[in-house]
Amino acid sequence: MRFLIDADIPRSVTEFLVASGHDVADIRDIKPPATSDIDIYRLANDQNRIIITRDLDFSNILLYPPPSDGGIIVLRIHLLPVSEILNIIKDLIKRIPEEDFIGSLIVVRKDHYRLRKP
């Protein structure tokens, strides 16, 4: 899968996804620190990537509808250690078939997730 990692996601998530064979771009490596949400969204759309973020603005499908060739994963898991965040990502990728990520908004909490296709 093709992911775009937002600046609020630990780098260990990027490292795990790359080691797992995914095509991963980290916004911190390609854009300035104050890149707007709309610019992140456009970049993900242009490159057919799934955004992984903790920014709750991306859970508003009226502002940021999941692209048909990408998607959005919003992690609502603040105040957790990096190791737990990484375990949640690993579990999510293991549980959800790859085709379900595409065109979806997935909101992830510590013990469950909600998948929505507009």
Stockholm file with secondary structure:
# STOCKHOLM 1.0

chainA/1-118         MRFLIDADIPRSVTEFLVASGHDVADIRDIKPPATSDIDIYRLANDQNRIIITRDLDFSNILLYPPPSDGGIIVLRIHLLPVSEILNIIKDLIKRIPEEDFIGSLIVVRKDHYRLRKP
#=GR chainA/1-118 SS CEEEECTTSCHHHHHHHHHTTCEEEEHHHHSCTTCCHHHHHHHHHHTTCEEEECCGGGGCTTTSCCCTTSEEEEECCTTCCHHHHHHHHHHHHHHSCHHHHTTCEEEECSSCEEEECC
#=GC SS_cons         CEEEECTTSCHHHHHHHHHTTCEEEEHHHHSCTTCCHHHHHHHHHHTTCEEEECCGGGGCTTTSCCCTTSEEEEECCTTCCHHHHHHHHHHHHHHSCHHHHTTCEEEECSSCEEEECC
//
